[in-house]
Amino acid sequence: MVDALGNSLQNNNTDDDKLDSDTFWKYVGRFILYIFIVLMFVMNLCAVSISLQLNRGKNIFTKLFAAMFAFFFGIFYIIINVYYYRIKVLGNGKLIFLCSENIFPI
């Protein structure tokens, strides 16, 4: 049987229907990659939330710049800036107050 473009409509190749080891590991690799991407996105959103909460009393441009910086450099922002904020701004490593009800204060 042939369609209008001359392509055969019969499926005589049954090898494509089997799941071999290479195909399985290809999908496992993709799954791990997608999980990594989602985790990085969640980490960056956490960094944005921390950035907005640390800059709670600042103007909108400072908040926007800090949030963009935190989103682009999520894990580094959390490690470096939060540590710097606790040591230099608060002094003696006091705890940072993070509001759990409004996680993205604007």
N, C-alpha and C positions, 0 to 999 in steps of 0.2 A: 504494500500500500504506500502511495506517495502523495504528499500534500501539494499545494499549488506552487510552492517554491522548489519542488523537486527533492525535498528531504524525505528520507525513509521514516515512516511512522512506527515501524516494528522495533521492539526492544529485544534484540537477540543477545545483548551483552549483560549477563547476570553478575559479572565480577564487580560492577559498580554498586550492587545492592549489599555486598558483604562489608562488614566492619572489620578491617584488618588493624594490625598493631600501629602502623604509621598514622592512619586516620584517627585512631583513638588518642594517641599522644599529641596529635595536632590540635584536637579539640580540648584536651586537658591543658595544653599550653595557652590556648586562647582564653579558656576559663580563668586561669591564673592571671593572665594579663588584664582581663576585665575586672577581676576582683581587686587587683592592684590599683587600677585606675579609679575605681569607686572609693577605695580607702584613701587614696591621695586627695580626691575631691572632698571627702568628709573631713580630712585633716585640714585642708585649706579653709573650709567653712568654719571649723572650730577656731582657726587662727583669726579669721575675720571677726567672729564673735568676741574673742578675747581682745582684739584690737579696738573694737567699738566700745567695749566696756571699760578698757583702760583710759580711753579718750572721751569719757562720758561728758565732761564739762567743757570740751573744746568746741570750736566753730565747725560748721559743716564741711569746709574744705580740708581741714586737718583730719577729720574723721574719714572723709572720702579717700584722701591720700594714704592714710594709715591702713584703711581696709583694703585698698588695691595692693599695697605693698605686702600685707599679710596674706592676701589670696595668692599672689604670685610666688611668695617664698614661705609657704605655710609652716613647715616643720622648723625651718631656720628661724622664722619669726618667733615661734613659740619658745624655742631654746634660748635664743640670744636676747631678744627684746624683753621677754617676761623676766628673765634672770636679771637683766640690767635694771628693769623697773623696780624689782624687789630690792635690789642691793643699793642702787643709787638714789632712787626717788623716795621710796618708803624708809629705807635705812634698816639695818640689822635683820634683813630677811623677813620682815613681817608678811603676813598673809595678804593676798590680794582678794578684795571683795568682788565676787562674780554673782550677779543676779540670776537666779534660775527661772524666774518668771518672764523676763524680757531679755532674751539672749542676744537680740540684735537691736540695741538701743540706738535710735537715730536722733 
